[in-house]
């Protein structure tokens, strides 16, 4: 598997698709990078030479793109800032609820996590069987 910026990209996929495994790179950006690095987008990742891989890496580093760790760090800092200033979005992040106005009465299971089980009825341990009452004599 070729490694680009510390990420193993799948070798069987076309390089145009394989580059999207890098966090922060989508299809359009992938095609722009390949055009700039002068590499055929239809080429498979396993067919790339070391020189072509280094060209792709250099192109990504030269561009003003933030990818992988830098981008993740920036996003987490932005979320922390929202929580610190006490904004609505920050409070929703704190509570692990949807941030962008979605309903939560139903749905939102991805954000809220699995349903907590409703109150389950716990059966009490069975008491020892009661002895039947003695029968009353008949007649009086």
C-alpha positions in Angstrom: 0.0 0.0 0.0 1.4 3.4 -0.9 1.7 5.8 2.0 1.0 9.5 1.5 1.3 11.9 4.5 1.4 8.9 6.9 -1.9 7.4 5.5 -2.0 4.0 3.7 -4.1 4.5 0.6 -5.8 1.4 -1.0 -3.7 0.0 -3.7 -6.5 -1.5 -5.9 -8.4 1.8 -6.3 -7.8 4.4 -8.9 -5.5 7.2 -7.5 -8.3 9.7 -8.1 -10.4 7.8 -5.5 -7.6 6.6 -3.3 -6.5 10.2 -2.5 -9.9 10.8 -0.9 -8.9 8.5 1.9 -6.8 11.5 3.2 -8.9 13.6 5.6 -9.7 16.9 4.0 -9.3 15.8 0.3 -12.4 15.1 -1.8 -12.9 14.2 -5.4 -12.5 17.7 -6.8 -9.4 18.4 -4.8 -8.0 15.0 -5.7 -8.4 15.7 -9.4 -6.8 19.2 -9.1 -3.8 17.8 -7.2 -3.3 15.0 -9.8 -3.5 17.6 -12.7 -0.9 19.7 -10.9 1.3 16.7 -10.3 0.8 15.6 -13.9 -0.5 12.1 -13.0 -3.2 10.2 -14.9 -6.3 10.0 -12.6 -7.3 6.6 -14.0 -4.0 5.0 -12.9 -4.2 2.5 -10.0 -2.5 3.3 -6.8 -0.4 0.1 -6.9 1.0 1.2 -10.3 2.4 4.4 -9.0 6.2 4.7 -8.9 8.0 6.2 -5.9 8.7 9.3 -7.9 5.0 9.8 -8.6 4.1 9.3 -5.0 6.7 11.9 -3.9 5.3 14.3 -6.6 1.8 13.9 -5.1 3.1 14.4 -1.6 5.0 17.6 -2.6 2.0 18.9 -4.4 -0.2 18.5 -1.3 2.4 20.1 0.9 3.0 23.1 -1.5 -0.7 23.8 -1.8 -2.4 25.8 1.0 -4.6 22.8 1.9 -4.8 21.7 5.5 -5.1 17.9 5.6 -5.1 15.2 8.2 -3.7 16.2 11.6 -3.7 20.0 11.0 -7.3 20.0 9.8 -8.5 17.8 12.7 -6.7 20.0 15.2 -8.3 23.2 13.7 -11.8 21.7 13.8 -11.4 20.5 17.4 -10.1 24.0 18.4 -13.1 25.6 16.8 -15.5 23.4 18.7 -13.7 24.0 22.0 -13.9 27.8 21.3 -17.7 27.5 20.8 -18.0 25.6 24.0 -15.9 28.1 26.0 -17.8 31.2 24.9 -21.1 29.4 25.7 -22.7 29.7 22.3 -25.8 27.7 21.4 -23.7 25.4 19.1 -21.1 24.9 21.8 -23.8 23.9 24.3 -25.2 21.4 21.8 -21.7 20.0 21.3 -21.3 19.6 25.1 -24.6 17.7 25.4 -23.8 15.5 22.4 -26.9 16.6 20.6 -27.4 17.6 17.0 -25.9 21.1 16.4 -27.6 22.3 13.2 -31.3 22.4 14.2 -32.4 18.9 13.6 -35.2 17.4 15.6 -34.4 15.2 18.6 -37.8 13.9 19.7 -37.3 11.1 17.2 -34.2 10.2 15.2 -30.8 11.8 16.2 -29.6 8.3 17.3 -26.2 8.7 15.7 -25.5 11.7 17.8 -27.3 10.6 21.0 -26.1 7.0 21.0 -28.1 3.9 21.4 -31.4 4.1 23.2 -31.3 3.6 26.9 -33.5 0.8 27.9 -36.9 1.7 29.4 -37.6 0.7 33.0 -37.5 -3.1 33.0 -39.7 -5.0 35.4 -37.7 -7.0 37.8 -39.5 -10.1 39.0 -39.3 -10.6 42.7 -37.9 -13.9 43.9 -40.8 -16.2 44.4 -41.8 -16.6 48.1 -42.2 -20.1 49.4 -45.6 -21.6 48.7 -48.2 -20.9 51.4 -49.7 -23.9 53.2 -53.5 -24.3 52.5 -55.7 -23.3 55.5 -57.1 -26.3 57.4 -60.6 -27.2 56.3 -63.5 -26.4 58.7 -65.5 -29.3 59.9 -68.8 -29.6 58.2 -72.0 -29.7 60.1 -71.8 -27.3 63.0 
